[in-house]
Amino acid sequence: MACIMCPPDLVMLQEKINSCKLCPLSFTRNHAVPGSGPSKAEIMLIGEAPGREEDLKGLPFTGRAGRVLDEALEKAGLSRSDLFITSVVKCRPPNNRNPRREEIELCLPYLKDQMEAINPRIICLMGNIAAGAVLGVVGVSALRNQTLSDRFLVTYHPAAVLRNKNLMEDFVSDLRRARMMSLKVAGEGKDEGKDEGKGQDLLS
């Protein structure tokens, strides 16, 4: 797995994630999954942790939940290639269990460094694990349709939509809102130097 033409800070960060041994998940993984997308992505999607397919391929959201995500993105007018997609925890928990608190705490600095390096306009937190880790709050249904700290949106995790197809409409609506918010912020900040190209892709 190689990172092609990325800014040095993201290259170093990806290498640190791929070689991380901070918690026991590193001993059961096939691959760490740092994330993928443009180094200057305007929108960042954050999930929970890699699943079986992601662990095998080293790429985020490549399994059944990933197909749900792709369908929702298309309906929302977004392209995966324009987004940076990652998870709170970078290695697969055994049997796809929820990440433990200590695993989240050890992995969270990597996510914070990614957010700082990419500096997306909008960050979409998919599910309670992501919302709790980044914002310290949970309750997707209550947090939806709010903008938190001027850049965070909370929505369902694609796996939840996979289990309950009735959530798809709301999920698409949230992603569409993220797109519209990104465009609005872009229009308000054209002179801030963010619109000088998309940057290079960070590929796991």
N, C-alpha and C positions, 0 to 999 in steps of 0.2 A: 504494500500500500504506500503510495507516494503523494506528497503534496506538491502540486505543479504551479510554479510561478506565483507564489503567495508572498505577501509582505513578511519580512523576517520575524516579526513578533508572533504572527500566527503560525509560521513554520515551527518556531521553537516551542510554542504552546502545544501544537499537535504532537510533536515528538515527545514532549513531557507526558501527555495523556497516554500515548501509545506505549510508553515504557513505565507507566506508573505502577507502583507496588504498595501503595499506601493502605489498601484494605484487602481482605481475603477474596474479593471478587476478581482481583487480578490473577488469581491462581486457577480459577475455573473458566475464565473467558477463552474464546478463540481469538477474538480481536476486540480491542477497545474501539469505541465509536465516537470520535471527537465531534463529528458533525460535518456538514458539507454545505456549500453555497458560496456566493460571491463575497469577497473580503470587504466590500462596501455595500452589503445588502441593506435596503431600506427597511425591510421587515424581517424580524427574527422569530421563528417558531421554536418553542421549548416544550419538550415532552417530559416523560418520566424517566425511562431507562430503556436500553436496547432489549429487544426480544430475541427469539431464536434465529430468525433470518438475519437480523441486523448483526448479531454476534458472529455469524458465519461469513458475512460479506464485509463487515466493517463500515457499513453505511447506514444512515438513519432512515427509519420508516420504509423498509423494503418488503415487509411481510404483508399480512392481510390488513392490518391497520394502516399501513402505508398506502395500500390501494384505495382505502376509504379516504385518506387524506388527499390523494391525487384527484379523486373524483370531486371532492369538495372544493379543492383549489380551482379546478377547471370551472366549476359552476360559479365561483366567486370572482372569476376573471383574473386569477393569479397563476403564475407559472412557478413550478418548483425551482427552476433554474435562476429565478430572480430572488429567491429567499435563502436565508441561512437557517438551516434546520439542525437542531441538536437536542440534547436531553440533559436533565439535571445530573443524573448518574451516567457515566460513560461506559460502564461495563454491565453485562447482563447479570441480574440477580438469578440464582438457581431457580428453575421451575417458574420463572417469570413472576416470582413473588414481589411484593412492594419493596422498594429500597428501605433499608433500616436507617434510623436517624444518624448513626455514626458514619454510614456510607455516604449519605447526603452531605453531612458536614465536611467530610474529607474531600469530596468531589466539588463542592460548591465554589471554591476559589477558582477552579478551571473555568466554570461557567461565567463567573464575574469577570475574569480576564477576557473571555470571548466577547462579552457584552461591551467591555471597554474598548477592545481593539477594533471591533466592527462598528460600534456606535450606531446601531440601527435607529431609525426614527420611531418605529413601533415594535414593541415586543409582545408577542401573543403567547400567553401561558396556557398550555393545554392540560387541564386536569388539576386536581387538588394538590398532587405532589409538587408540581411546578409552581403553583400559586403559593403554596406554603413555604417552599424553599426560598423563593425570590422575594416575596412580599410579606411572608409571615401570617398570611390569612388563607382560609379555606372556605369552600362553599360556592361551587361553580354557579349554581342556579341564582344565588343571591348576588354574586359579583358580576355576572354578565351585564352587558349594556352600560358599564361604567368605564371611565378612563381613569386609571390610577397613576398618580405621580406623573401625569401628562404624557405617558408613553406606553403604559401597560394595559393590555386587554386580557381578560380571563375567559376561556371558553372550554368546551368539552375536549377530552382526549379522544383521538380517533378510535381507540379501542372501545370506549364507551359508546360511540356511535355505531361501531360494528355490532355491539351487543343489543343496541336499541336503535333501530333505523328511524324511529320517530324523532331522534335528536338531530338528524341530518339537516333539516331545514334551518334550525337554530345555529348549527355549526357553520353552515355556509353563510348565513347572515353575519355571524361574527367575523369570519374571514373577509367578507366583503367590506365590513366596517373597517377592518384593519387596513385594507387597500385604500379606502376613501380617506381615512385619517392620514395615511402616509402621503397621499397626493396633496392633501390640504397643508400638511406641515411642509412639504416640498415647495409649495407655492408661497408659503410665508417666509421660507429661508433660502431663497435662491442665491442670495449674496453671501451665504456663509461658507461657500466652498465645497458643499457636499455633492454638488451636481457636476463633478468633473469625471464622470464615467463610473462604471460599476466596479472597477477594480478587477482583480483576478479571482478565479475560483479556488476555493479551498476544498480539495477532494481527499477523502479518506483513502 
